[in-house]
Amino acid sequence: MSDATGLGPGSALLVIDVQNDFCPGGALAVPGGDAILPAINALIGAADLVVLTQDWHPRRHGSFASVHKGRAPFETITVAYGPQTLWPDHCVQGTSGAAFHEELLTDRAALVVRKGMRPTVDSYSAFFENDRVTTTGLDGWLRSRGVSRVVCCGLAFDYCVAYSALDAQRLGFSVAVVEDACAAIDLDGSRAAQAAAMQAAGVALTTAAALGV
């Protein structure tokens, strides 16, 4: 693979949560979540190393509004590790909603990171659960393969993509987010807020074309 794309040796493409429940018709659909698939698949085809993440919640996960009496999706509560947005039930282990979108090119993935598996702790980032203490092991896995640059895409830009990119930057990787290979929930202005946070932290916001893809 060519280094000219920024996706060659020493880099990893992190494809985040391109699952049925996050695409139109799913339980927690991100607007335009399926429209980014051609861009993501083009990035996968250009990448030297591909990692996929998958939300993988047990039934009655603590982030589901349905388990909190009197609460509705998209409300925020306080839990042991801080604020927690409540979501519709989504990406339940073994369900069709948790499966990768059928058009996603998964064959080139070297690793699938499943997250959000503990019943009482949510997990947006590919690197840490939301308690900010429990790691997924991805940091060490990437370093063992000589990766110093992480390129992120997928769903949703303002949640799991942003959390993953910010954590990767904090862990010392060079990080880029491919904006036209992401879609956002944009809850109360979250898209603009997270874009600003990523830029302030040194994460590059780029496009597939800028990467030569």
Helices and strands as residue ranges (DSSP letters): G 3-5, E 11-16, G 20-22, H 37-46, E 50-55, G 65-67, E 76-79, E 82-85, G 96-98, E 109-115, H 138-144, E 149-155, I 157-161, H 162-170, E 174-183, H 190-201, E 204-206, G 209-211
